[in-house]
Amino acid sequence: MNAVENDCRAALAEYDPEVESALRGEERRQERGVELIPSENYTYPEVLAALGSVLTNKYSEGYPGRRYYGGQMYTDAIEHLARSRACALFRCEHANVQALSGSPMNQAAYLGLLEPGDTVLAMDLSHGGHLTHGAPVSHMGKIFRFVRYKTDPADGSIDFGELRRVARETQPRLVLCGYTSYPRDYDYAEFRRVADEVGALAMADISHVGGLVAAGTMRNPFDAGFDVVTTTTHKSLRGPRAGLVLCKKELADTIDRSVFPGLQGGPHMNTIAAIAITLRKAAEPEFTVYARQVLANATALARELLARGARLVTGGTDNHMMVLDTAASFGLDGKVAEETLDAVSITVNKQIVPDDPRPPLRPSGIRLGTPAVTTRGMREPEMERLARAITEALASAGNATKLERLREEVEAFCLGYPVPGIARSVTVEARLRAEG
Ligand SMILES: *Cc1c(COP(=O)(O)O)cnc(C)c1O
């Protein structure tokens, strides 16, 4: 940490010890535990610096060169950088970088491209679609009419015959690709053909795999002629919490007006600076090495879990994540599995499986992913250790003594892999030295 950051933290510690102590606790938690939630990552120290900067003081409603407030010489430069880097990285014609997170990014896209009551063809939520893809509990699900396509749980493939039938019958205005719990890649070209056949726009929400697409290690929907692509910036892309709406140039005005003034007010310029930094990082050769390792680690983790008797939905993974059917493999629902792994400092989330017979808060599985552990420098041998810890813990659910021993093992192992942006405590350094 530099002197200013040190001063900021010292001032916080002195002024509000309750918040400071919770923040320190969260640092220790992130350092000691294994983070396997596939939508989480550890961002760069440079991003943390931008997020905690004076850019948070500035109002910049509007877009570069067309703002409602004065004093924009630096904010304009920053937003230009973020937009041009996004276009270069994702090979698109226009980028809006102001969406405050993933949900508003998708809301802005729907509200800009559609009229209330229009039909959207999207992935079934239990087969991998996201809440923001028209879940009945979401406002978007009430404003627009979402119809669904599904996957074949045996291999994860999409039944395009059935998808075409639904598309012809329901005449969607928008065909939406994208997932939050689907361990395979998409054939975007086939989705584009279906959209063309019914005169619909094609949109992909690549939030989970944004970093893997940016690195060129997974398919890019723009290569298949998609109209709009959205992505969060804080998952595999490893940046701040925000969203990008990327599109063809003929939709640029529609999208920009939909984000501001349609949906949001002042953009968060500290976040936009952090996005610019993230996109510069993602264009470097090291990031491609990272993205390849995320995929290699997911393959290795899936292989080891399968070898130890775990059942994975679709039988494996083509991306950074997997869905483990804990009910079928260990006789545990996802909630108990999540709590059991929490007890050994391995963080996952409970997850519904396709057409899950169980309720969402006690679903049949858990979801695991490798972006965060890869950021800490773990590779295939470490995935073997993790698979062993996961299956041993799940097989020992309810055995407090066994779980406690496993937790100590997991935490000692984790401390060998530093977390970017967290200054190691004196006790951690001493313990690592003692362990040689
Ligand atoms: C995470 C995610 C979002 C929502 O992002 P938030 O920042 O949590 O609002 C939207 N779509 C998909 C596919 C996601 O995975």
The ligand as a Gaussian input file, in Angstrom:
#p B3LYP/6-31G(d) Opt

LIG

0 1
 C      -24.161000     -11.673000     -12.561000
 C      -25.064000     -11.611000     -13.719000
 C      -25.919000     -10.509000     -13.936000
 C      -26.204000      -9.442000     -12.890000
 O      -25.162000      -8.757000     -12.381000
 P      -25.290000      -7.883000     -11.037000
 O      -24.086000      -7.027000     -11.122000
 O      -25.309000      -8.831000      -9.912000
 O      -26.559000      -7.093000     -11.113000
 C      -26.655000     -10.475000     -15.103000
 N      -26.585000     -11.476000     -15.997000
 C      -25.815000     -12.566000     -15.812000
 C      -25.797000     -13.650000     -16.838000
 C      -25.035000     -12.668000     -14.670000
 O      -24.282000     -13.769000     -14.478000

